[in-house]
Amino acid sequence: MDFESVIGLEIHVQIKSKSKMFCSCPSPADDAPANTAICPICTGQPGALPALNGYAVFSAIKAALALKCEIRKESVFARKNYFYPDLPKAYQISQYDKPLAENGKVELPSGKFIRVKRAHLEEDAAKSLHALGSQELDHTLVDFNRCGMPLLEIVSEPDIRTSQEAYEYLTELKKILRWADVSECDMEKGHLRCDVNISIRPMGDKNLGKKVEIKNLNSFKAAKDAIESEIKRQKELFLKGEEIAQDTRLWNEKLQQTISMRSKEMAHDYRYFPEPDLPPLILKDEEIEKAKKEIGELPVEKAKRYISEFSLTQKEAAALSENKHINSYFENILSLNKNKEVLRQAVNLIMTQLFAKINELKIKENEIIEKSITAQNLLQIAELSVKGEISSAAAKKLFEICWDNSLSPAKAVEIHGLKQSGDIGEIEEWVKEAVSANPEAFTDFKNGNEKASGPIVGFVMKKSKGKANPKIVGEILKKIR
């Protein structure tokens, strides 16, 4: 029997903000000592009243617009009630029936759209520690530094059908949120956390099966592996005729399987009701328009434009639109020269030389423009290549010479003798020597074997120390065969 998996993701994104969601406590540093960034509000002391973080709201608007959501101009905060050590008030301030945004979508590289059901604001819980490093504890410690940090929860519709689609959705979501400057989305630091809701059903059946939630997913790979494992587990239970319990499960990386944690809560279990200490959140048109301007053209839109206007490949377009710093670099090149042949050479240099150098020197994203070869110099190298003034090997050498921008490419070509020879008479002499040195290869070439020209061209390039123009070498060979 063939099965179809039905998957929805709930993503909690920590909004990049200088302070917490409902108090003025500063956002704690990653290495801050436990319980040092706290106050009576975020620790739930009696009589302490929340005050909304306007910057977090604006960031959430940007995220919602980037996800193509409909913005609700009047949303309401609600109390989500449950008892757990990491929740000092015994409730979390969230949003329920009137969230900030609804009805969005995320486009996957395949062209498929995953609908976004809702995006709403809430505060984070504290961090429970069951171990200190490798030392297991016989009790639980709670660090309230994280408690009250601003979160945006993004809930997808159950449109995802495979683990690969889930992985792609997470990748695109991260790209969008980083582009909008909403969050760093660093999963290792807890900036982005993912819960998976999954069920299976016989292929063609429109009814939804019992939903299982998987928590404790600390990477995109873990999410992908957990989905595959859970699909397999549910299929086995279904085929045995056993019931699939609606529960919450944890992903065990070591065992590579999900483990039951508790029965899954429903909305009524949390007894939501409007937050009495906060008025409705009313947004002005000016705020929404300002957010739209800050976002600008999104990565997926830029990638499509690069493919259609400049004939870039999907891989190239995605790489050049993935983050704002690389994209600013490329847009700078576009502003200087839109010639397709020159752009092709420039893109090749970016994809090979520039990215390799950035990785080699471990340059941070926000330092790319400051610490790399300038866009103008990289473009000049591309222009020299297209004009035939330098070879591809010389272009790579020139890139290294001009990396620190102390020399212009034109000056570096002159100083280092990198100019490619276009002297036909000189090249003809080199070709004659090459033919004499490789008679068998030339015979094969004359008989129609194009690949046989390789040793001849190689000889010419060695003899000329890389200065002979390969295009002219090829033209001379075709004339004399």
N, C-alpha and C positions, 0 to 999 in steps of 0.2 A: 504494500500500500504506500502511495506517495503522500507526503505531508507538506504542508505549508506552515512556515513559522510567521508569527505576527509579533512584531517588536516595536516597542516605543521606548524612548529614552527621556529620563528626567536629569537635567544638567543643572548643577548649582555652581554659579560663577561668582567668585569673590570680586566685587567691584574695586577698581584701583582708586582709593580715596585716602586722604590724609587723616580722616577721623572715622569713628564708628557710625553706625546707622542712626542711632537715636540718642547719642550723647557726644560730648566733645573729647572723649578719650582718643589719643593719637593711635593710628594704626600701628600695632606693635611690629618691631623688627623681627626677622625670622629667628634671630638668636637672643631675643629679649628674655630675661629671667622670668620664670613663671609668675603669674599673678601680679605683674607690675604695671600693666596698662589697663587698669580697671577703675570703676567708680561706683557710687551707689546706684546709678541708673542701670548700667550693664550687668551688675550683679543682683539686681532685683530687690534692693532694699525698700522697706515700707515707706511710702510717701514720695519716692523718687519718680518724676514724670519724664516721659520721652519727648525729645525735640527732633524733628525730621532733618536729615542731612540733605540739603538741596543739591549739592554736587552729585551725590549718589543717584538722586532722582534724574538729573540731567543725563548722566551716563547711561542709566537704564532706558531713557527715551532714545538715545543714540543707538543702543543695542537693538531695541525694538524696531526702529526704522530700518536699520541695516538688515534685519531679519524679515523685512517687508510686512511687518505686523500693522494692524489697525490700532491706533493709540486711543485709549479711553480717556477723555478729557476730565472725567471725574471718577476716580477709583477710590476704593475703601480698604483700610487696613483692618485685619481681623486677628483675633487671638486663636492660636492653634494649641489646644490644651492637651498636654500629656506630662507624665511624671518621669523624669530621668535625671541622674546626677549632674549631667552637663547643661541642664536648663534651670537656672536658679529661680526664675519666676514661676516655674511649673507651667508656663505657656510660652509660645514663641509668637512674636509679632510678625505676621505674614499678610497675605491677601488671599481671598477665597472666591466669592461669587462675583466680585467686581475688580478683576485684576487690571494692572496698568495697560496691558496689551494682549491682543488675541489675533488669531487667523493670519499667521505669517507663513513663510516657506523658505526652504534652503535647497538650492540646486546642487545636485551631485555632479561629478565630472561626466557621468554617463548621460546627463541631461534629465534624469529623473528628479522630481521635486518631492521633498519630504515636508509635509505640512507641520507648522508650529501651532499647537493648540493655544498656548498662552505663555506669557512671560510676566512674572510678577516679582515685586520686591519683598524681601524679608530679612531678618537678622540671623546671624549664624549662632550656633550653639558653642559651648566650651569644648575643649579637647580633653578626652579621657585617656589617661595613660595607664596601661596594664603592665608595662615593663619599662625599665630604664636601660636603654641600650640592649645588651644581651641578657640582662638580669630580669628574670620574671618576678613579678610582685604577687604577694598573697592578698593584696588589696588594690584598689583603684585610686589613682591620683587625678585631680581635675585642675587643668590650667585654664583660667577664665580670660586670658589675654584675647583669645579669638572670639569670645562671647560678645555678640552685638555688632560684629563686623558686617558691612553691607553685602547682601547677596542678591543675585538675580537668578531666579529659578526659571529655566526654559524647558517646557514640556512639549514633546513632539506628539503628533497623532501616531497611531500604530501603523504607519505606512512602510516601515522597514521590514524587509523579508529575509535578509541574510546577514551574517556576521560582517561580511565585506561592506555591505551598504551602511551598517552601523559605524564601522571604522571610517568610511568616507564622510558620513554625516558629521562625526566628531571632528574630523580634520578640517572640513569646511567651516564648521561652527567656530572652531578655534581661530581660523584665519580671519573670519569676519569680525570677531570680538576684539582681536588684537588690532585689526585695521581701524576699527572705530575707537581705539584707545580706551576700551572699557575695562579690560583686565589683561594681566600678563599671561593668564591661562596656564601657569606652571603647575602641573599635576603633582609634582614632587613636593611642592610647597603648599598644596591644598587649595590653590587658586581655582581649580576646576575639579569637580567631583561628579561622578557619573553613576546613576542607578539605572538598571535595565528592567523593563517589564516585558515578559515574554510568555507566549502560549503557542501551542501548535494546533492544527486542525487538518483533517483529511483534505487533500487537494480538491478544490471546487466547492467546499463547504463554506458558506458565508457566516455561519455562527462562530462567535469567539469562544475559545477554550478557556479553561481556568488560568488566570494570570499569576505568574510567579515573579517576584521582584528579587533582583540580585544586587547586593550592596558590596562595599569594600573593593571597588574597582579603581586602582590607583594608576592605571595607564590605559591608553587606547588599545594596546595589545592585550592587556588583561580583559578588557571589555569584549574584544573579539573572541578570545579563547573561552571566556565564560559563557558566551552565547552559544558557541559550538558545542561545548560540554553539556549545557542545559537542554539544548535541542535533542541531543543524543539521549539524555536521561529521560526526557518526556516521551520520546518515541518508544523507548523500551517499555516504559510503564503502560503506554497506550496499547501496544501490541500484546502485552500480557493480560490486558483487561483490568489493570489496577487503576485506582483513582489517582489523579494528579492533584495533590493538595494545593490550595491557594495559600502559599506561605512566602515569607521573606527569607532569602538564603544569602549566605556569604560565599565569596569566591576564595577558595584555598589554592594559592599559587603553587604550593609545594605538591599537593595531591592532584592538582589540575582538575578539580571538580568543585561543584557547589555543595554547601552544607547547610541544612536547615537551621534557621536562627529562631524564628517565631512565626506564628500565624500572621498573615498580612492584615494590617489595619485598613479599614475603610474610612471614608471621609467623616461618617457620623461618629466614629470612634474618637475623633479629635474635638468634637463639640465646638465647632467654629462659632464665634459670634463677633460682631463689630467691636473693634478696639475703642473703648470709651474715652481713652486719654488722647486720641489723635483725631482731628477733624478729617473729613474727606479730602483726598489729594486732588486739587483742581489745577489743571494745566492751562497755560495761556498759549494762544496760537504763536506768539513771538518765540516762546521757548522751543516749540516744535520746529519752527522754521530755522532757528539758529542751529538746532541739532542736525537738521538736514544738510545745512551748509558745511558743517564741520565734518560730516561723513564723506561728502563728495561722491565721486564715482567709486563703486565697490570693486573688489578684486575680480569677481567673476565677470563683471561688465567690462573692466579693462582688458581682461584676458580675451574675451570675445572680440573686442575692437582690434587688439594686436593681431589676432589671427586673420580677421577679415581685411584689415587695411594694410598690414605689413607682411602677410603670409608667414607668420611665425607658427611653429608647431605648438600643439597643445602643451607639451612639456615646457617649452621655452616661455610661452605666454603665462603659464601658471607660476613659473619661477620668478618672472619679472614683475608679477603683480601680487606676490605672496605677502610682502610686508612693505610698509610705507617708505623705508629707507632705500631699499633696492629700487623700488618703483620711482622714487624721486630722482635717483641716479639715472635710470633709463629715460624718464620723461625729460631730463635735462639734455640727453643726447638727441631725443626726438625734436626738441625745440631748436637744435642747432643744424640738424640735417635729417631730412625725411627720405633721401634717396634710398630705394629698396636694396640696391647692391651694397651700398656703404653700410646700411643698417644690418644687413645679413652678416657682414664681417664683424661689425661691432657686437652683435648678439653672440656670435661665436666666441669672441674674446671674453665677453662677460661670463658665458656659460662654462668656459674652460679655465682660462687664466685667472679672471677676477675671483670667481667662487673658490678656486683652489687656493689662491693667495689668502683670501679671507679666512678659510679654514686653517691654513698653515699658521697664520699669525694670531689665530683665535680672536679676531676682531669682532667686537660686539655689534649688534644690529644698529644701534644708535650712533656708532662711530664710523660706519662704513664710508659716508661721504667725506668725513674729516680725515680719515687715516688711509684712504685708498688713492690710487692714481686718479686724477681728475677726469670727469666725463669728457672734457674738451681734449685732453691728451689721448685718451682711449679712442675717441672718434678720429683724431688725426692719424693714429696708427691704422685704423680701418680704412681711411681715405687713401693713405699711402699704399696699402695692399691692393685696393681696387684699381689704382692708377698703374699698378705694376712696378712701382718704384722699390718695393721691398718684397722678399719672398715670405712664405708662411713661417718658415723657420726664423727669419729675421724679425718678423712681427712679434713672435714670442720673446725673442731676445730683447727687442725694443721695449716691450711691456715691462720686463724686469728692470731695464736701465732707467726707464721713466717713472717707475713706481713712486719714488719720493718727490716727483714733480720738480726736481732741481734743473732738469733739462727738458726742452721741448722735443717732441719726436723728430722734427725736421733737423734740429741741431745735433741730436744724438746720432742720426743716420750719417751725418757728415763727419762727426768726430770718430765714430766707430767703424766707418767704412762699410755700412750695411746696405748701401744702395745697390739695387739689382741692375745687372747689365742689360741694356736694350740694344747694344751694338750688334747688329745682325752679322757683320763680317767676323767679329770676334767669336760670336757664338757658333758660326758655321765652322770655324777652325776647330773648336772644341768638339763639335759633333763628328767631324771627320776623324779626329783622334779616337773618339769613342767607338765609332763604327769599325775602325781598324783593330781596335782592342777587343771587340766583341763580334767577330764575323758570323758566328753561328746564330746569335741572337738577331743580328740584322737580317740574315737570310729568312729566319722564321717570321720576322716582322714583315718582310717583303711579301711573304706567302700568305699574309692576312692575319697572323697571330698578333693582335694589338698588345697583349700582355708582354710580348717579347721585347718591347721597347724599354721595359723597366731597367735592365742592366745598363743600357746605353744612356738613358737619362740620368741614372745614378752616377755613371762615370763622369758625365758633363758637370753635374752638380758638385762632385768631389773636386774635379779639376778647377772649376771656377770658384771654389770655396763658398758655394751656395749663392753666388751672385748671378748666375745665368737665369734668365726668365724661363721657367718650364714651359710656358705656353708657346714661346718662340721656338724653343728646342723641339717641341712636338710638331710645329708647323714646318720646320726645316726637314725633319725626318720624313714627313709625309711627302714633301717635294722630291726627295732623293730616292725614294723607294721604287 
